[in-house]
Amino acid sequence: MGTGPLRLRVLLTGSAGSGKTALCVGLVQALRKRGLQAGYVKPVANVATFSDSRDPDVSLMQAVLGAELVGDVRITLGPNYLTRYRPDRSHLSQVVAEVERLSGQVDVLFVESPTSPQAGAALGIDSFELARALSASALMVDHVRDDLEFDVMVVRNQHMRCRGVSIGGNVFNNVPLAAWEKSLSVYKPLLEGMGFPVIGVVPQRMEITAPTAGEIKEYLDAELLAGQKGLSRPIEDIVVGAMSFESALRYLRRATNKAVVTGGDRSDLALAALETSTSVIILTGGLFPNVEVLEQAEQKGVPVLLVPGDTYSTVDRLGRISRRLAPEDEESIRVARDLVASHVDVDAFLTRLQGQAPAPQG
């Protein structure tokens, strides 16, 4: 390792919900086992993920690495971020300054991108521009479930290469069982054949991908009517109760660990859901259910949440939620570490980074 830190920089980028932060947790622990010190900075964040004015990913990495090795969030993006920011080179300069400050302290600095690689493009702080300005290698992380999503991964790699960014590797992350064999035998060889290295194909594990009923409650800002003791239940599927009782019953029996979204006036569906593998019932339209629903839910430990919005908009919002690891979630952090150890070629990744890195200045 020499007399000083390696000063390698990695821009960790991918689509929302691809599992970038969980992968980063596993990588920093893998580097630690190899005697290397890692740091982390998330200079551009999604304001929608904040809790108590703090980014949960930054809080997690502070717990894993120590606060002194984690950089500050400088810029927050959202659907209307251009009402708060104007295009100005100072935004990029702030990011560069924070990265420079941390780089001298660590061997590998992970710079996590925001919600998607293109986010912040209007300010010149999208993932492609950040990687170029920071002289960082890109680690491309994506959740590929079908051929069209694979096309998106290909285009992002091509765009990185066109912008002159070195690609340290690709990771197919959170791969569901149905796509596992195809990822290994079709997607991985195709991407490598185009000259884009693949360093990992990581299977989906519900311990780190499935949000809990409690996280859904917070995300929807819902009122809890019953079943508080079940807020830690994982959500693996969503069933909409907007059909006839007979039709809904077939779906209710088929899905496990599910969230059932229905109007408060559909007590028949809520009661049927409680007889199957249900993790949470979400009642829409602000309509309170029959008291029997609440009594049975309390007995079974199934949370019942009440939201004012309609069923369609509630389901649409649920489709955008993903699990976030918490500092106190030791089991999920262990799973993230083990997944990287078993399914990511960390040594090949390090070799590529060292071959791509510019010589340290000073």
C-alpha beads as a LAMMPS data file, in Angstrom:
LAMMPS data file: protein, C-alpha beads

362 atoms
361 bonds

1 atom types
1 bond types

-500.0 500.0 xlo xhi
-500.0 500.0 ylo yhi
-500.0 500.0 zlo zhi

Masses

1 110.0

Atoms # bond

1 1 1 0.000 0.000 0.000
2 1 1 3.000 2.289 0.261
3 1 1 3.574 5.130 2.695
4 1 1 0.299 6.949 2.104
5 1 1 -3.294 6.246 1.158
6 1 1 -4.078 4.986 -2.335
7 1 1 -6.464 7.898 -2.937
8 1 1 -8.738 5.957 -5.258
9 1 1 -12.093 7.545 -6.073
10 1 1 -15.210 5.600 -7.013
11 1 1 -18.469 7.165 -8.157
12 1 1 -21.219 4.753 -7.141
13 1 1 -24.147 5.301 -9.480
14 1 1 -27.368 3.584 -10.510
15 1 1 -31.117 3.914 -10.613
16 1 1 -33.272 4.536 -7.542
17 1 1 -33.780 1.369 -5.524
18 1 1 -30.811 -0.414 -7.088
19 1 1 -29.209 -0.924 -3.664
20 1 1 -26.193 1.361 -4.022
21 1 1 -25.835 2.108 -0.315
22 1 1 -26.221 -1.523 0.810
23 1 1 -23.588 -2.524 -1.748
24 1 1 -21.323 0.250 -0.452
25 1 1 -21.690 -1.069 3.113
26 1 1 -20.490 -4.482 1.956
27 1 1 -17.634 -3.016 -0.085
28 1 1 -16.190 -0.847 2.688
29 1 1 -16.179 -3.838 5.020
30 1 1 -14.509 -5.995 2.351
31 1 1 -11.822 -3.332 1.922
32 1 1 -11.312 -3.172 5.668
33 1 1 -10.583 -6.917 5.681
34 1 1 -7.865 -6.219 3.106
35 1 1 -6.256 -3.586 5.297
36 1 1 -7.637 -0.636 3.336
37 1 1 -9.482 2.367 4.715
38 1 1 -12.584 3.589 2.897
39 1 1 -14.460 6.869 3.082
40 1 1 -17.874 7.964 1.879
41 1 1 -19.516 11.141 0.675
42 1 1 -22.949 11.798 -0.787
43 1 1 -22.641 15.383 -1.979
44 1 1 -25.886 15.386 -3.974
45 1 1 -28.949 13.872 -2.308
46 1 1 -32.663 13.392 -2.878
47 1 1 -34.580 15.626 -0.477
48 1 1 -37.518 13.169 -0.486
49 1 1 -35.441 10.628 1.446
50 1 1 -34.577 12.981 4.298
51 1 1 -35.726 12.342 7.859
52 1 1 -35.326 15.104 10.448
53 1 1 -33.217 17.049 7.916
54 1 1 -30.694 14.212 7.677
55 1 1 -29.937 11.838 4.843
56 1 1 -30.415 8.269 6.166
57 1 1 -27.656 6.919 3.901
58 1 1 -25.154 9.360 5.402
59 1 1 -26.263 8.419 8.924
60 1 1 -25.783 4.729 8.101
61 1 1 -22.284 5.231 6.689
62 1 1 -21.296 7.340 9.697
63 1 1 -22.215 4.376 11.900
64 1 1 -20.243 1.960 9.696
65 1 1 -17.141 4.101 9.070
66 1 1 -17.114 6.795 11.735
67 1 1 -18.235 10.387 11.255
68 1 1 -14.732 11.638 10.445
69 1 1 -14.591 9.540 7.253
70 1 1 -18.010 10.582 5.931
71 1 1 -18.537 13.814 3.988
72 1 1 -21.384 16.285 4.208
73 1 1 -24.412 16.463 1.931
74 1 1 -24.095 19.724 0.066
75 1 1 -26.968 19.876 -2.422
76 1 1 -30.490 18.423 -2.235
77 1 1 -32.567 17.663 -5.304
78 1 1 -36.308 17.163 -5.701
79 1 1 -39.017 17.534 -8.346
80 1 1 -38.745 21.345 -8.156
81 1 1 -35.103 21.828 -7.207
82 1 1 -34.550 24.513 -9.857
83 1 1 -36.676 26.917 -7.801
84 1 1 -33.896 26.817 -5.171
85 1 1 -30.774 26.520 -7.329
86 1 1 -29.544 28.208 -10.479
87 1 1 -26.915 26.805 -12.865
88 1 1 -23.603 27.864 -11.401
89 1 1 -20.134 26.281 -11.444
90 1 1 -19.932 26.835 -7.694
91 1 1 -22.142 23.764 -7.112
92 1 1 -19.575 21.496 -8.729
93 1 1 -16.754 23.340 -6.972
94 1 1 -18.326 22.580 -3.585
95 1 1 -18.465 18.883 -4.415
96 1 1 -14.874 18.823 -5.629
97 1 1 -13.682 20.580 -2.459
98 1 1 -15.416 18.053 -0.202
99 1 1 -14.012 15.117 -2.150
100 1 1 -10.510 16.595 -2.049
101 1 1 -10.795 17.040 1.716
102 1 1 -11.651 13.392 2.294
103 1 1 -9.466 11.798 -0.390
104 1 1 -6.220 12.416 1.462
105 1 1 -7.471 10.443 4.482
106 1 1 -8.494 7.178 2.833
107 1 1 -7.436 4.548 0.328
108 1 1 -10.789 4.380 -1.451
109 1 1 -13.388 7.145 -1.366
110 1 1 -16.908 6.196 -2.442
111 1 1 -18.924 9.088 -3.861
112 1 1 -22.578 8.044 -4.016
113 1 1 -24.766 9.620 -6.680
114 1 1 -28.372 10.727 -6.069
115 1 1 -31.573 9.052 -7.296
116 1 1 -30.460 8.461 -10.866
117 1 1 -27.358 9.119 -13.009
118 1 1 -29.006 12.034 -14.811
119 1 1 -30.292 13.813 -11.687
120 1 1 -28.767 17.265 -11.330
121 1 1 -27.853 17.578 -15.018
122 1 1 -29.280 21.113 -15.158
123 1 1 -26.696 22.166 -12.561
124 1 1 -23.829 20.197 -14.111
125 1 1 -23.682 17.783 -11.156
126 1 1 -25.147 14.638 -12.727
127 1 1 -23.235 11.372 -12.257
128 1 1 -21.487 11.615 -15.609
129 1 1 -20.166 15.125 -14.939
130 1 1 -19.257 14.324 -11.331
131 1 1 -17.196 11.281 -12.330
132 1 1 -15.299 13.329 -14.909
133 1 1 -14.695 16.313 -12.642
134 1 1 -13.570 14.143 -9.721
135 1 1 -11.292 11.893 -11.823
136 1 1 -13.295 9.001 -10.387
137 1 1 -13.882 5.539 -11.773
138 1 1 -17.558 4.651 -12.132
139 1 1 -19.128 1.677 -10.400
140 1 1 -22.404 1.081 -12.222
141 1 1 -25.089 -0.563 -10.083
142 1 1 -28.445 -1.580 -11.490
143 1 1 -31.477 -3.705 -10.721
144 1 1 -32.025 -5.459 -14.064
145 1 1 -35.180 -7.556 -14.286
146 1 1 -35.738 -7.694 -18.045
147 1 1 -34.169 -6.927 -21.417
148 1 1 -35.399 -3.327 -21.559
149 1 1 -33.810 -2.542 -18.183
150 1 1 -30.615 -4.150 -19.466
151 1 1 -30.735 -1.741 -22.422
152 1 1 -30.748 1.154 -19.956
153 1 1 -27.661 -0.277 -18.252
154 1 1 -25.888 -0.561 -21.615
155 1 1 -26.697 3.049 -22.571
156 1 1 -25.447 4.354 -19.222
157 1 1 -22.154 2.524 -19.681
158 1 1 -21.811 3.837 -23.223
159 1 1 -22.505 7.381 -22.075
160 1 1 -19.885 7.116 -19.320
161 1 1 -17.352 5.935 -21.864
162 1 1 -18.274 8.738 -24.283
163 1 1 -17.705 11.257 -21.494
164 1 1 -14.210 9.866 -20.948
165 1 1 -14.981 8.232 -17.598
166 1 1 -13.179 5.014 -16.600
167 1 1 -15.572 2.247 -15.630
168 1 1 -14.309 0.297 -12.634
169 1 1 -17.066 -2.276 -12.902
170 1 1 -20.732 -3.124 -13.143
171 1 1 -22.844 -4.901 -10.544
172 1 1 -26.169 -6.548 -11.277
173 1 1 -27.667 -5.976 -7.851
174 1 1 -30.763 -7.275 -6.042
175 1 1 -31.291 -9.822 -8.816
176 1 1 -34.579 -11.712 -8.284
177 1 1 -34.548 -15.490 -8.583
178 1 1 -36.490 -15.359 -11.860
179 1 1 -33.722 -13.280 -13.490
180 1 1 -30.710 -14.942 -11.835
181 1 1 -29.759 -17.436 -14.546
182 1 1 -30.331 -14.926 -17.345
183 1 1 -28.156 -12.340 -15.607
184 1 1 -25.286 -14.819 -15.391
185 1 1 -25.590 -16.466 -18.813
186 1 1 -26.948 -13.643 -20.999
187 1 1 -26.593 -10.149 -19.522
188 1 1 -23.126 -10.506 -17.979
189 1 1 -21.438 -11.936 -21.121
190 1 1 -23.182 -9.375 -23.330
191 1 1 -22.008 -6.412 -21.242
192 1 1 -18.463 -7.763 -20.961
193 1 1 -18.426 -8.378 -24.717
194 1 1 -19.037 -4.657 -25.200
195 1 1 -15.949 -3.914 -23.107
196 1 1 -17.747 -3.100 -19.851
197 1 1 -16.477 -5.186 -16.902
198 1 1 -18.885 -6.961 -14.562
199 1 1 -17.566 -7.517 -11.049
200 1 1 -20.679 -8.951 -9.429
201 1 1 -24.095 -10.520 -9.814
202 1 1 -25.749 -10.178 -6.410
203 1 1 -28.985 -12.026 -5.570
204 1 1 -31.981 -10.349 -4.027
205 1 1 -32.339 -10.820 -0.272
206 1 1 -35.547 -9.645 1.335
207 1 1 -33.677 -8.727 4.533
208 1 1 -32.195 -5.706 2.738
209 1 1 -34.627 -5.061 -0.135
210 1 1 -38.127 -5.418 1.325
211 1 1 -39.398 -2.304 3.153
212 1 1 -41.147 -2.837 6.460
213 1 1 -44.672 -1.861 7.410
214 1 1 -43.174 0.816 9.649
215 1 1 -41.169 2.318 6.791
216 1 1 -44.305 2.409 4.659
217 1 1 -46.166 4.155 7.490
218 1 1 -43.483 6.859 7.614
219 1 1 -43.226 7.150 3.827
220 1 1 -46.989 7.603 3.390
221 1 1 -47.325 9.695 6.567
222 1 1 -50.173 7.319 7.444
223 1 1 -52.204 7.051 10.636
224 1 1 -51.771 3.762 12.490
225 1 1 -55.169 2.355 13.519
226 1 1 -54.126 -1.065 14.826
227 1 1 -51.328 -3.649 14.891
228 1 1 -48.402 -1.594 16.152
229 1 1 -46.455 -4.725 17.151
230 1 1 -46.316 -5.759 13.475
231 1 1 -44.567 -2.663 12.108
232 1 1 -41.358 -4.642 11.527
233 1 1 -43.085 -7.021 9.086
234 1 1 -41.441 -7.053 5.602
235 1 1 -43.429 -6.114 2.484
236 1 1 -42.646 -8.316 -0.523
237 1 1 -45.712 -7.675 -2.694
238 1 1 -48.611 -5.246 -3.178
239 1 1 -52.194 -6.321 -3.799
240 1 1 -54.877 -3.803 -4.737
241 1 1 -58.334 -4.561 -3.351
242 1 1 -60.369 -2.721 -5.986
243 1 1 -62.160 -5.699 -7.501
244 1 1 -64.880 -8.158 -6.618
245 1 1 -64.453 -10.212 -3.470
246 1 1 -64.142 -13.475 -5.434
247 1 1 -61.467 -12.092 -7.784
248 1 1 -59.501 -10.477 -4.972
249 1 1 -59.515 -13.646 -2.911
250 1 1 -57.441 -15.501 -5.522
251 1 1 -54.721 -12.822 -5.409
252 1 1 -54.814 -12.591 -1.632
253 1 1 -54.140 -16.313 -1.294
254 1 1 -51.355 -16.283 -3.875
255 1 1 -49.247 -13.391 -2.536
256 1 1 -47.160 -13.634 0.646
257 1 1 -45.923 -10.939 3.037
258 1 1 -48.013 -8.427 1.141
259 1 1 -49.429 -4.966 1.548
260 1 1 -53.139 -4.860 0.764
261 1 1 -54.344 -1.467 -0.465
262 1 1 -58.108 -0.927 -0.435
263 1 1 -60.770 1.560 0.589
264 1 1 -61.900 1.673 4.192
265 1 1 -65.384 0.731 3.022
266 1 1 -64.135 -2.671 1.796
267 1 1 -64.143 -4.410 5.184
268 1 1 -64.870 -7.708 3.411
269 1 1 -61.509 -7.557 1.615
270 1 1 -59.646 -6.388 4.709
271 1 1 -61.021 -9.306 6.743
272 1 1 -60.164 -11.765 3.952
273 1 1 -56.630 -10.360 3.798
274 1 1 -56.208 -10.991 7.517
275 1 1 -56.805 -14.702 6.871
276 1 1 -53.832 -14.840 4.471
277 1 1 -50.131 -13.888 4.597
278 1 1 -50.563 -10.121 4.957
279 1 1 -47.979 -7.754 6.428
280 1 1 -49.986 -4.524 6.360
281 1 1 -53.415 -3.241 5.301
282 1 1 -53.544 0.273 3.862
283 1 1 -56.972 1.912 3.824
284 1 1 -57.395 4.763 1.358
285 1 1 -59.740 7.720 1.067
286 1 1 -59.601 8.475 4.802
287 1 1 -62.419 5.955 5.368
288 1 1 -62.438 4.152 8.722
289 1 1 -63.120 0.415 8.545
290 1 1 -65.540 -1.792 10.435
291 1 1 -64.440 -2.209 14.059
292 1 1 -64.120 -5.968 13.448
293 1 1 -61.239 -5.302 11.060
294 1 1 -59.326 -3.384 13.714
295 1 1 -59.998 -5.995 16.397
296 1 1 -58.769 -8.891 14.254
297 1 1 -55.760 -6.926 13.005
298 1 1 -54.741 -6.115 16.572
299 1 1 -55.040 -9.775 17.577
300 1 1 -52.953 -10.938 14.598
301 1 1 -50.377 -8.146 14.871
302 1 1 -51.084 -6.817 11.352
303 1 1 -50.771 -3.021 11.063
304 1 1 -53.746 -1.154 9.622
305 1 1 -52.803 2.217 8.109
306 1 1 -55.154 5.015 7.083
307 1 1 -54.234 7.474 4.313
308 1 1 -56.299 10.329 2.821
309 1 1 -55.310 9.715 -0.811
310 1 1 -57.058 7.486 -3.329
311 1 1 -56.035 3.899 -4.034
312 1 1 -54.336 4.612 -7.378
313 1 1 -52.069 7.400 -6.078
314 1 1 -51.216 5.372 -2.959
315 1 1 -50.156 2.342 -5.011
316 1 1 -48.153 4.617 -7.318
317 1 1 -46.247 6.000 -4.327
318 1 1 -45.651 2.531 -2.918
319 1 1 -44.035 1.534 -6.199
320 1 1 -41.267 4.066 -5.528
321 1 1 -40.354 3.018 -2.001
322 1 1 -37.290 0.876 -1.336
323 1 1 -35.702 -0.476 1.824
324 1 1 -33.093 1.659 3.540
325 1 1 -30.640 0.068 5.937
326 1 1 -30.607 1.623 9.396
327 1 1 -27.533 1.865 11.644
328 1 1 -29.220 -0.305 14.290
329 1 1 -30.190 -3.017 11.775
330 1 1 -27.204 -5.264 12.475
331 1 1 -28.638 -8.331 10.741
332 1 1 -29.244 -6.482 7.458
333 1 1 -25.744 -4.975 7.592
334 1 1 -24.333 -8.486 8.080
335 1 1 -26.322 -9.715 5.070
336 1 1 -24.991 -6.823 2.945
337 1 1 -21.422 -7.706 3.970
338 1 1 -21.899 -11.412 3.214
339 1 1 -23.473 -10.740 -0.193
340 1 1 -20.462 -8.706 -1.310
341 1 1 -18.042 -11.291 0.067
342 1 1 -19.803 -14.099 -1.825
343 1 1 -20.854 -12.436 -5.085
344 1 1 -18.537 -9.485 -5.844
345 1 1 -14.955 -9.871 -7.080
346 1 1 -13.478 -7.176 -4.854
347 1 1 -9.871 -7.992 -5.752
348 1 1 -10.530 -7.648 -9.494
349 1 1 -12.303 -4.373 -8.771
350 1 1 -9.316 -3.039 -6.803
351 1 1 -6.921 -4.069 -9.550
352 1 1 -8.961 -2.168 -12.125
353 1 1 -9.140 0.910 -9.890
354 1 1 -5.393 0.965 -9.340
355 1 1 -4.783 0.605 -13.058
356 1 1 -7.126 3.503 -13.820
357 1 1 -6.188 5.921 -11.039
358 1 1 -4.209 9.073 -11.844
359 1 1 -1.027 9.561 -9.842
360 1 1 -1.735 11.280 -6.481
361 1 1 -0.878 14.965 -6.429
362 1 1 1.471 16.398 -3.805

Bonds

1 1 1 2
2 1 2 3
3 1 3 4
4 1 4 5
5 1 5 6
6 1 6 7
7 1 7 8
8 1 8 9
9 1 9 10
10 1 10 11
11 1 11 12
12 1 12 13
13 1 13 14
14 1 14 15
15 1 15 16
16 1 16 17
17 1 17 18
18 1 18 19
19 1 19 20
20 1 20 21
21 1 21 22
22 1 22 23
23 1 23 24
24 1 24 25
25 1 25 26
26 1 26 27
27 1 27 28
28 1 28 29
29 1 29 30
30 1 30 31
31 1 31 32
32 1 32 33
33 1 33 34
34 1 34 35
35 1 35 36
36 1 36 37
37 1 37 38
38 1 38 39
39 1 39 40
40 1 40 41
41 1 41 42
42 1 42 43
43 1 43 44
44 1 44 45
45 1 45 46
46 1 46 47
47 1 47 48
48 1 48 49
49 1 49 50
50 1 50 51
51 1 51 52
52 1 52 53
53 1 53 54
54 1 54 55
55 1 55 56
56 1 56 57
57 1 57 58
58 1 58 59
59 1 59 60
60 1 60 61
61 1 61 62
62 1 62 63
63 1 63 64
64 1 64 65
65 1 65 66
66 1 66 67
67 1 67 68
68 1 68 69
69 1 69 70
70 1 70 71
71 1 71 72
72 1 72 73
73 1 73 74
74 1 74 75
75 1 75 76
76 1 76 77
77 1 77 78
78 1 78 79
79 1 79 80
80 1 80 81
81 1 81 82
82 1 82 83
83 1 83 84
84 1 84 85
85 1 85 86
86 1 86 87
87 1 87 88
88 1 88 89
89 1 89 90
90 1 90 91
91 1 91 92
92 1 92 93
93 1 93 94
94 1 94 95
95 1 95 96
96 1 96 97
97 1 97 98
98 1 98 99
99 1 99 100
100 1 100 101
101 1 101 102
102 1 102 103
103 1 103 104
104 1 104 105
105 1 105 106
106 1 106 107
107 1 107 108
108 1 108 109
109 1 109 110
110 1 110 111
111 1 111 112
112 1 112 113
113 1 113 114
114 1 114 115
115 1 115 116
116 1 116 117
117 1 117 118
118 1 118 119
119 1 119 120
120 1 120 121
121 1 121 122
122 1 122 123
123 1 123 124
124 1 124 125
125 1 125 126
126 1 126 127
127 1 127 128
128 1 128 129
129 1 129 130
130 1 130 131
131 1 131 132
132 1 132 133
133 1 133 134
134 1 134 135
135 1 135 136
136 1 136 137
137 1 137 138
138 1 138 139
139 1 139 140
140 1 140 141
141 1 141 142
142 1 142 143
143 1 143 144
144 1 144 145
145 1 145 146
146 1 146 147
147 1 147 148
148 1 148 149
149 1 149 150
150 1 150 151
151 1 151 152
152 1 152 153
153 1 153 154
154 1 154 155
155 1 155 156
156 1 156 157
157 1 157 158
158 1 158 159
159 1 159 160
160 1 160 161
161 1 161 162
162 1 162 163
163 1 163 164
164 1 164 165
165 1 165 166
166 1 166 167
167 1 167 168
168 1 168 169
169 1 169 170
170 1 170 171
171 1 171 172
172 1 172 173
173 1 173 174
174 1 174 175
175 1 175 176
176 1 176 177
177 1 177 178
178 1 178 179
179 1 179 180
180 1 180 181
181 1 181 182
182 1 182 183
183 1 183 184
184 1 184 185
185 1 185 186
186 1 186 187
187 1 187 188
188 1 188 189
189 1 189 190
190 1 190 191
191 1 191 192
192 1 192 193
193 1 193 194
194 1 194 195
195 1 195 196
196 1 196 197
197 1 197 198
198 1 198 199
199 1 199 200
200 1 200 201
201 1 201 202
202 1 202 203
203 1 203 204
204 1 204 205
205 1 205 206
206 1 206 207
207 1 207 208
208 1 208 209
209 1 209 210
210 1 210 211
211 1 211 212
212 1 212 213
213 1 213 214
214 1 214 215
215 1 215 216
216 1 216 217
217 1 217 218
218 1 218 219
219 1 219 220
220 1 220 221
221 1 221 222
222 1 222 223
223 1 223 224
224 1 224 225
225 1 225 226
226 1 226 227
227 1 227 228
228 1 228 229
229 1 229 230
230 1 230 231
231 1 231 232
232 1 232 233
233 1 233 234
234 1 234 235
235 1 235 236
236 1 236 237
237 1 237 238
238 1 238 239
239 1 239 240
240 1 240 241
241 1 241 242
242 1 242 243
243 1 243 244
244 1 244 245
245 1 245 246
246 1 246 247
247 1 247 248
248 1 248 249
249 1 249 250
250 1 250 251
251 1 251 252
252 1 252 253
253 1 253 254
254 1 254 255
255 1 255 256
256 1 256 257
257 1 257 258
258 1 258 259
259 1 259 260
260 1 260 261
261 1 261 262
262 1 262 263
263 1 263 264
264 1 264 265
265 1 265 266
266 1 266 267
267 1 267 268
268 1 268 269
269 1 269 270
270 1 270 271
271 1 271 272
272 1 272 273
273 1 273 274
274 1 274 275
275 1 275 276
276 1 276 277
277 1 277 278
278 1 278 279
279 1 279 280
280 1 280 281
281 1 281 282
282 1 282 283
283 1 283 284
284 1 284 285
285 1 285 286
286 1 286 287
287 1 287 288
288 1 288 289
289 1 289 290
290 1 290 291
291 1 291 292
292 1 292 293
293 1 293 294
294 1 294 295
295 1 295 296
296 1 296 297
297 1 297 298
298 1 298 299
299 1 299 300
300 1 300 301
301 1 301 302
302 1 302 303
303 1 303 304
304 1 304 305
305 1 305 306
306 1 306 307
307 1 307 308
308 1 308 309
309 1 309 310
310 1 310 311
311 1 311 312
312 1 312 313
313 1 313 314
314 1 314 315
315 1 315 316
316 1 316 317
317 1 317 318
318 1 318 319
319 1 319 320
320 1 320 321
321 1 321 322
322 1 322 323
323 1 323 324
324 1 324 325
325 1 325 326
326 1 326 327
327 1 327 328
328 1 328 329
329 1 329 330
330 1 330 331
331 1 331 332
332 1 332 333
333 1 333 334
334 1 334 335
335 1 335 336
336 1 336 337
337 1 337 338
338 1 338 339
339 1 339 340
340 1 340 341
341 1 341 342
342 1 342 343
343 1 343 344
344 1 344 345
345 1 345 346
346 1 346 347
347 1 347 348
348 1 348 349
349 1 349 350
350 1 350 351
351 1 351 352
352 1 352 353
353 1 353 354
354 1 354 355
355 1 355 356
356 1 356 357
357 1 357 358
358 1 358 359
359 1 359 360
360 1 360 361
361 1 361 362
